[in-house]
Amino acid sequence: MNIHVTEQAEAILKEKLAHKPGIIRLIYDTEGCGCAVNGVPGLRIIEEVATMDVPIHTDSTLSFAIHQKHGIFFEEHLKLSTTPDSCSFRLEGREQSYGTHVQLIDIR
């Protein structure tokens, strides 16, 4: 999996990291969605990768990971950008938009 991170998105991610170590994990959150295949994408700042996480290739200087079972919910090539108000992120692939208000939560 590959994620192209826009300059503005990378700047906001770095600001949220606040010069502390961290990895950006792409998640597919199914909590409260009724079914394991219905979910919403999200971003989490974590201290270290979990055993089942795999790296995501990116053109960013930041490190990204995803749980190996969540990869099936996304296309191979993704783009992470920001919304016009820069309060959340937009995640899209070549075939579809995964979310226009993808939340970033720091769980370090």
N, CA, C and O of each residue as an XYZ file, in Angstrom:
432
protein
N       0.843     -1.174      0.000
C       0.000      0.000      0.000
C       0.890      1.240      0.000
O       1.951      1.265      0.623
N       0.431      2.267     -0.713
C       1.158      3.535     -0.819
C       0.216      4.696     -0.509
O      -0.942      4.691     -0.924
N       0.716      5.681      0.218
C      -0.055      6.900      0.481
C       0.768      8.103      0.040
O       1.899      8.302      0.483
N       0.170      8.903     -0.850
C       0.757     10.204     -1.190
C       0.200     11.195     -0.173
O      -1.017     11.318     -0.030
N       1.071     11.894      0.526
C       0.671     12.868      1.544
C       0.960     14.260      1.000
O       2.102     14.572      0.662
N      -0.071     15.100      0.913
C       0.146     16.456      0.419
C       0.986     17.241      1.423
O       1.077     16.874      2.594
N       1.595     18.321      0.951
C       2.444     19.147      1.825
C       1.663     19.690      3.015
O       2.153     19.680      4.145
N       0.448     20.162      2.756
C      -0.366     20.722      3.837
C      -0.733     19.637      4.856
O      -0.701     19.885      6.061
N      -1.077     18.455      4.384
C      -1.414     17.356      5.297
C      -0.201     16.960      6.131
O      -0.324     16.717      7.332
N       0.969     16.895      5.500
C       2.179     16.538      6.237
C       2.496     17.586      7.300
O       2.900     17.242      8.411
N       2.318     18.855      6.968
C       2.589     19.926      7.934
C       1.673     19.810      9.152
O       2.120     19.999     10.283
N       0.408     19.504      8.930
C      -0.531     19.365     10.047
C      -0.200     18.134     10.882
O      -0.266     18.183     12.110
N       0.155     17.034     10.226
C       0.543     15.826     10.962
C       1.773     16.092     11.831
O       1.824     15.671     12.987
N       2.757     16.786     11.275
C       3.964     17.103     12.048
C       3.633     18.002     13.234
O       4.194     17.840     14.318
N       2.730     18.941     13.026
C       2.304     19.825     14.120
C       1.644     19.013     15.234
O       1.887     19.264     16.414
N       0.815     18.046     14.861
C       0.137     17.204     15.854
C       1.116     16.280     16.572
O       0.910     15.951     17.740
N       2.177     15.861     15.887
C       3.192     15.029     16.526
C       3.981     15.827     17.564
O       4.526     15.253     18.507
N       4.040     17.136     17.393
C       4.680     18.054     18.348
C       6.120     17.661     18.672
O       6.530     17.690     19.832
N       6.875     17.298     17.658
C       8.298     16.945     17.796
C       8.536     15.754     18.722
O       9.640     15.582     19.239
N       7.512     14.936     18.932
C       7.659     13.711     19.719
C       7.601     12.524     18.766
O       6.960     12.607     17.718
N       8.261     11.421     19.113
C       8.190     10.246     18.246
C       6.754      9.747     18.116
O       5.974      9.804     19.066
N       6.427      9.268     16.944
C       5.092      8.725     16.725
C       4.943      8.180     15.321
O       5.657      8.579     14.402
N       4.019      7.277     15.173
C       3.706      6.648     13.894
C       2.237      6.917     13.619
O       1.411      6.885     14.531
N       1.913      7.182     12.361
C       0.529      7.402     11.965
C      -0.044      6.057     11.522
O       0.443      5.451     10.567
N      -1.080      5.597     12.223
C      -1.723      4.332     11.861
C      -3.041      4.641     11.149
O      -3.883      5.372     11.670
N      -3.207      4.078      9.961
C      -4.478      4.149      9.246
C      -5.350      3.023      9.776
O      -4.936      1.864      9.786
N      -6.550      3.360     10.214
C      -7.446      2.338     10.755
C      -8.732      2.277      9.944
O      -9.068      3.202      9.205
N      -9.432      1.178     10.098
C     -10.777      1.013      9.556
C     -11.653      0.686     10.751
O     -11.714     -0.464     11.187
N     -12.329      1.694     11.281
C     -13.077      1.586     12.528
C     -14.487      1.066     12.265
O     -15.281      1.721     11.590
N     -14.791     -0.113     12.802
C     -16.120     -0.707     12.632
C     -16.955     -0.609     13.908
O     -18.095     -1.071     13.937
N     -16.402     -0.016     14.950
C     -17.110      0.099     16.229
C     -18.412      0.877     16.054
O     -18.402      2.029     15.620
N     -19.526      0.245     16.393
C     -20.828      0.892     16.313
C     -21.393      1.013     14.911
O     -22.408      1.681     14.711
N     -20.752      0.377     13.933
C     -21.221      0.474     12.545
C     -22.150     -0.673     12.153
O     -22.677     -0.682     11.041
N     -22.357     -1.635     13.045
C     -23.328     -2.685     12.795
C     -22.797     -3.942     12.140
O     -23.387     -5.011     12.294
N     -21.700     -3.840     11.415
C     -21.186     -5.000     10.689
C     -19.686     -4.830     10.500
O     -19.190     -3.707     10.407
N     -18.971     -5.937     10.444
C     -17.510     -5.876     10.326
C     -17.031     -5.296      9.006
O     -15.878     -4.876      8.905
N     -17.892     -5.262      7.988
C     -17.456     -4.693      6.707
C     -17.912     -3.252      6.530
O     -17.526     -2.597      5.562
N     -18.728     -2.753      7.451
C     -19.123     -1.348      7.427
C     -18.251     -0.607      8.428
O     -18.237     -0.937      9.614
N     -17.534      0.384      7.956
C     -16.657      1.118      8.854
C     -16.258      2.456      8.272
O     -16.640      2.812      7.157
N     -15.487      3.183      9.046
C     -14.995      4.487      8.617
C     -13.483      4.533      8.816
O     -12.965      3.963      9.776
N     -12.776      5.206      7.914
C     -11.327      5.321      8.080
C     -10.997      6.333      9.166
O     -11.770      7.251      9.439
N      -9.854      6.149      9.768
C      -9.375      7.078     10.774
C      -7.863      7.046     10.830
O      -7.229      6.147     10.277
N      -7.295      8.021     11.492
C      -5.849      8.094     11.692
C      -5.585      8.167     13.185
O      -6.256      8.904     13.907
N      -4.610      7.402     13.644
C      -4.226      7.410     15.046
C      -2.724      7.630     15.140
O      -1.959      7.055     14.367
N      -2.307      8.453     16.079
C      -0.878      8.593     16.363
C      -0.562      7.595     17.464
O      -1.156      7.634     18.541
N       0.377      6.699     17.185
C       0.749      5.655     18.138
C       2.239      5.753     18.446
O       3.004      6.339     17.679
N       2.638      5.179     19.564
C       4.055      5.195     19.949
C       4.873      4.214     19.135
O       5.974      4.533     18.687
N       4.331      3.016     18.943
C       5.060      1.986     18.203
C       4.065      1.072     17.505
O       2.905      0.975     17.905
N       4.529      0.408     16.465
C       3.649     -0.480     15.711
C       3.315     -1.711     16.549
O       4.113     -2.151     17.377
N       2.140     -2.250     16.321
C       1.719     -3.482     16.978
C       2.220     -4.674     16.159
O       2.677     -4.516     15.027
N       2.128     -5.841     16.738
C       2.614     -7.060     16.091
C       1.990     -7.278     14.716
O       2.678     -7.714     13.792
N       0.712     -6.984     14.566
C       0.001     -7.241     13.311
C       0.028     -6.053     12.346
O      -0.606     -6.111     11.292
N       0.742     -4.987     12.681
C       0.838     -3.826     11.793
C       1.878     -4.057     10.707
O       2.892     -4.721     10.921
N       1.601     -3.495      9.543
C       2.564     -3.520      8.441
C       2.807     -2.080      8.006
O       1.910     -1.243      8.114
N       4.006     -1.779      7.515
C       4.287     -0.404      7.089
C       3.526     -0.038      5.819
O       3.223     -0.893      4.987
N       3.230      1.236      5.691
C       2.639      1.786      4.469
C       3.712      2.643      3.821
O       4.305      3.503      4.472
N       3.959      2.412      2.554
C       4.942      3.215      1.831
C       4.349      4.592      1.563
O       3.165      4.722      1.254
N       5.185      5.616      1.685
C       4.714      6.982      1.514
C       5.836      7.867      0.996
O       7.015      7.538      1.127
N       5.455      8.990      0.409
C       6.434      9.975     -0.041
C       6.714     10.997      1.066
O       7.423     11.978      0.844
N       6.165     10.766      2.237
C       6.322     11.652      3.382
C       7.531     11.239      4.209
O       8.026     10.118      4.091
N       7.998     12.154      5.044
C       9.071     11.821      5.979
C       8.516     11.140      7.230
O       9.281     10.688      8.082
N       7.195     11.066      7.343
C       6.543     10.438      8.486
C       6.379      8.939      8.254
O       6.368      8.470      7.116
N       6.253      8.201      9.348
C       6.038      6.754      9.264
C       4.550      6.451      9.376
O       3.855      6.992     10.236
N       4.073      5.575      8.492
C       2.678      5.149      8.478
C       2.612      3.634      8.608
O       3.512      2.922      8.163
N       1.529      3.147      9.227
C       1.318      1.707      9.361
C      -0.179      1.423      9.301
O      -1.006      2.325      9.433
N      -0.506      0.155      9.101
C      -1.893     -0.302      9.089
C      -1.923     -1.732      9.608
O      -0.990     -2.499      9.370
N      -2.979     -2.092     10.310
C      -3.153     -3.483     10.739
C      -3.308     -4.323      9.472
O      -4.041     -3.941      8.560
N      -2.634     -5.442      9.412
C      -2.609     -6.220      8.176
C      -3.999     -6.645      7.706
O      -4.193     -6.840      6.506
N      -4.961     -6.796      8.595
C      -6.314     -7.181      8.184
C      -7.135     -5.998      7.675
O      -8.154     -6.205      7.016
N      -6.722     -4.772      7.960
C      -7.468     -3.594      7.507
C      -7.110     -3.195      6.076
O      -7.841     -2.428      5.450
N      -6.017     -3.696      5.564
C      -5.585     -3.334      4.217
C      -6.589     -3.684      3.135
O      -6.617     -3.035      2.089
N      -7.415     -4.698      3.364
C      -8.380     -5.120      2.339
C      -9.469     -4.084      2.094
O     -10.153     -4.139      1.072
N      -9.638     -3.147      3.009
C     -10.693     -2.146      2.874
C     -10.268     -0.928      2.048
O     -11.083     -0.044      1.782
N      -8.997     -0.881      1.644
C      -8.468      0.282      0.938
C      -7.806     -0.121     -0.373
O      -7.360     -1.256     -0.538
N      -7.750      0.826     -1.295
C      -7.030      0.620     -2.550
C      -5.527      0.613     -2.291
O      -5.067      1.014     -1.222
N      -4.784      0.160     -3.267
C      -3.328      0.080     -3.143
C      -2.683      1.466     -3.104
O      -1.685      1.666     -2.410
N      -3.249      2.423     -3.846
C      -2.689      3.778     -3.921
C      -3.702      4.772     -3.363
O      -4.827      4.872     -3.853
N      -3.288      5.504     -2.331
C      -4.157      6.459     -1.659
C      -3.519      7.841     -1.631
O      -2.310      7.996     -1.806
N      -4.372      8.843     -1.403
C      -3.898     10.221     -1.248
C      -4.500     10.776      0.033
O      -5.706     10.676      0.259
N      -3.648     11.363      0.871
C      -4.091     11.999      2.107
C      -3.885     13.497      1.970
O      -2.763     13.968      1.783
N      -4.975     14.239      2.065
C      -4.913     15.700      1.978
C      -5.725     16.268      3.138
O      -6.235     15.519      3.970
N      -5.843     17.578      3.189
C      -6.620     18.204      4.255
C      -7.891     18.806      3.684
O      -7.994     19.063      2.484
N      -8.850     19.025      4.562
C     -10.067     19.712      4.166
C      -9.761     21.209      4.133
O      -8.779     21.646      4.734
N     -10.577     21.996      3.448
C     -10.297     23.438      3.347
C     -10.106     24.139      4.690
O      -9.314     25.076      4.788
N     -10.821     23.698      5.723
C     -10.669     24.333      7.037
C      -9.513     23.733      7.844
O      -9.223     24.197      8.946
N      -8.861     22.715      7.305
C      -7.699     22.047      7.914
C      -7.985     21.427      9.279
O      -7.063     21.213     10.066
N      -9.246     21.139      9.562
C      -9.593     20.508     10.840
C      -9.593     18.984     10.756
O      -9.543     18.301     11.779
N      -9.649     18.462      9.550
C      -9.642     17.017      9.376
C      -8.962     16.698      8.051
O      -8.518     17.589      7.327
N      -8.895     15.422      7.759
C      -8.193     14.973      6.566
C      -9.160     14.358      5.568
O     -10.272     13.954      5.909
N      -8.708     14.300      4.345
C      -9.462     13.680      3.259
C      -8.615     12.519      2.757
O      -7.432     12.691      2.463
N      -9.219     11.334      2.657
C      -8.527     10.146      2.169
C      -9.244      9.655      0.928
O     -10.443      9.376      0.954
N      -8.500      9.553     -0.152
C      -9.122      9.090     -1.390
C      -8.171      8.198     -2.168
O      -6.949      8.295     -2.059
N      -8.778      7.329     -2.955
C      -8.037      6.471     -3.861
C      -8.345      6.878     -5.285
O      -8.979      7.905     -5.527
N      -7.899      6.075     -6.214
C      -8.176      6.370     -7.626
C      -9.638      6.113     -7.968
O     -10.187      6.753     -8.864
N     -10.266      5.187     -7.266
C     -11.634      4.776     -7.581
C     -12.702      5.380     -6.675
O     -13.869      5.444     -7.059
N     -12.322      5.820     -5.485
C     -13.336      6.321     -4.561
C     -12.730      7.213     -3.481
O     -11.520      7.239     -3.256
N     -13.633      7.942     -2.825
C     -13.251      8.732     -1.656
C     -13.597      7.901     -0.423
O     -14.711      7.390     -0.308
N     -12.651      7.767      0.489
C     -12.877      6.984      1.704
C     -13.395      7.839      2.847
O     -13.995      7.321      3.789
N     -13.170      9.122      2.773
C     -13.662     10.006      3.818
C     -13.208     11.429      3.588
O     -12.064     11.681      3.207
N     -14.121     12.359      3.824
C     -13.784     13.770      3.671
C     -13.539     14.440      5.019
O     -13.127     15.599      5.075
N     -13.787     13.721      6.088
C     -13.555     14.245      7.441
C     -12.899     13.162      8.298
O     -13.425     12.778      9.342
N     -11.753     12.681      7.846
C     -11.028     11.630      8.558
C     -10.365     12.254      9.785
O      -9.584     13.199      9.670
N     -10.683     11.721     10.939
C     -10.190     12.267     12.200
C      -8.814     11.715     12.552
O      -8.519     10.547     12.299
N      -7.986     12.558     13.131
C      -6.682     12.169     13.662
C      -6.760     12.243     15.181
O      -7.082     13.288     15.745
N      -6.459     11.114     15.845
C      -6.491     11.065     17.305
C      -5.139     10.575     17.802
O      -4.612      9.567     17.332
N      -4.593     11.304     18.755
C      -3.309     10.944     19.355
C      -3.579     10.010     20.528
O      -4.170     10.422     21.527
N      -3.147      8.745     20.413
C      -3.366      7.773     21.488
C      -2.044      7.309     22.101
O      -1.974      6.249     22.723
N      -0.998      8.116     21.919
C       0.304      7.739     22.498
C       0.244      7.694     24.000
O       1.246      7.395     24.650
